[in-house]
Amino acid sequence: MLTRPDTVDRPALGWWIAIVGGLGLLGVLGVHSGAYALWVQHVTGVFSQTQLLRIFIVSYLIHVGEALWARRLAQRSGLYASANGWAFQTFLIGFPSLRLLRARAQVR
């Protein structure tokens, strides 16, 4: 059986832009009143600033949990050298990274 090198597979650039950009924007809107005021003025005010902050915090905690799970899964799959890389990437972008890791874990 052919095994792949112990490296981190990278999701498409679009995932990085959408997720890191979206979570970054969500965080800024949740904590910066001026940014939130501009957002309400030019886009929408359907969510309050407090709601946006709460969504950001929950998303952050979910990504921490996903990262911890990714590190454990990588190690259990024999990806010891790249386990921290998988965890960090999964913390940043979440499920697109986990999907690649799960596919890699099935191959090994």
C-alpha positions in Angstrom: 0.0 0.0 0.0 1.3 3.4 -0.9 1.4 5.9 2.0 1.5 9.7 1.6 4.1 11.9 3.3 3.4 13.2 6.8 2.4 16.7 5.6 -0.7 19.0 5.8 -3.0 19.1 2.8 -4.2 22.6 2.0 -7.8 23.4 1.1 -8.5 25.7 -1.8 -7.7 29.4 -1.5 -11.4 30.3 -1.6 -12.0 28.6 1.8 -9.2 30.6 3.3 -10.6 33.9 2.0 -14.2 33.1 3.0 -13.6 31.7 6.4 -10.6 33.7 7.7 -12.0 36.8 6.1 -15.5 36.2 7.4 -14.5 35.4 10.9 -12.1 38.3 11.0 -14.9 40.7 9.8 -17.3 39.1 12.4 -14.8 39.7 15.2 -14.2 43.3 14.1 -17.9 44.1 13.9 -18.4 42.5 17.3 -15.8 44.6 19.1 -15.4 47.8 17.1 -18.3 50.3 17.4 -17.2 52.4 14.5 -16.9 49.4 12.2 -20.3 48.2 13.3 -21.9 51.6 12.7 -20.5 51.6 9.1 -21.8 48.1 8.6 -25.3 49.1 9.7 -25.2 52.2 7.6 -24.1 50.5 4.4 -25.1 46.8 4.7 -27.5 45.7 7.4 -28.4 46.1 11.0 -30.3 42.8 11.3 -27.9 41.6 14.1 -27.0 43.7 17.0 -23.3 44.2 17.8 -23.7 42.1 20.9 -25.2 39.2 18.8 -22.3 39.4 16.4 -19.8 39.3 19.3 -21.5 36.2 20.7 -21.5 34.5 17.3 -17.8 35.3 17.0 -17.1 33.8 20.5 -19.0 30.7 19.8 -17.3 30.3 16.4 -13.9 30.8 18.1 -14.7 28.1 20.7 -15.9 25.7 18.0 -12.7 26.2 16.0 -10.6 25.5 19.2 -12.5 22.3 19.7 -12.1 21.3 16.0 -8.3 22.0 16.3 -7.9 19.8 19.3 -9.9 17.0 17.6 -7.7 17.5 14.4 -4.5 17.1 16.4 -5.7 14.0 18.1 -7.0 12.5 14.8 -3.7 13.2 13.1 -1.7 11.6 15.8 -4.0 8.5 15.9 -3.5 8.3 12.2 0.3 8.3 12.4 0.7 11.9 11.3 2.9 12.8 14.2 5.1 15.3 12.4 2.2 17.3 11.0 -0.3 17.0 13.8 0.3 20.5 15.1 0.1 21.8 11.5 -3.3 20.1 11.1 -4.5 21.6 14.4 -3.4 25.1 13.5 -4.9 25.0 10.0 -8.1 23.5 11.4 -8.3 26.3 14.0 -8.1 28.8 11.2 -10.5 27.4 8.7 -12.4 24.5 10.4 -14.3 21.9 8.5 -12.5 22.2 5.1 -9.3 21.2 6.9 -11.0 18.5 8.9 -12.5 17.0 5.7 -9.0 16.7 4.2 -7.6 15.2 7.4 -10.4 12.6 7.7 -9.7 11.6 4.1 -6.0 11.4 4.8 -6.7 9.3 8.0 -8.7 6.8 6.0 -5.8 6.3 3.5 -3.2 5.7 6.2 
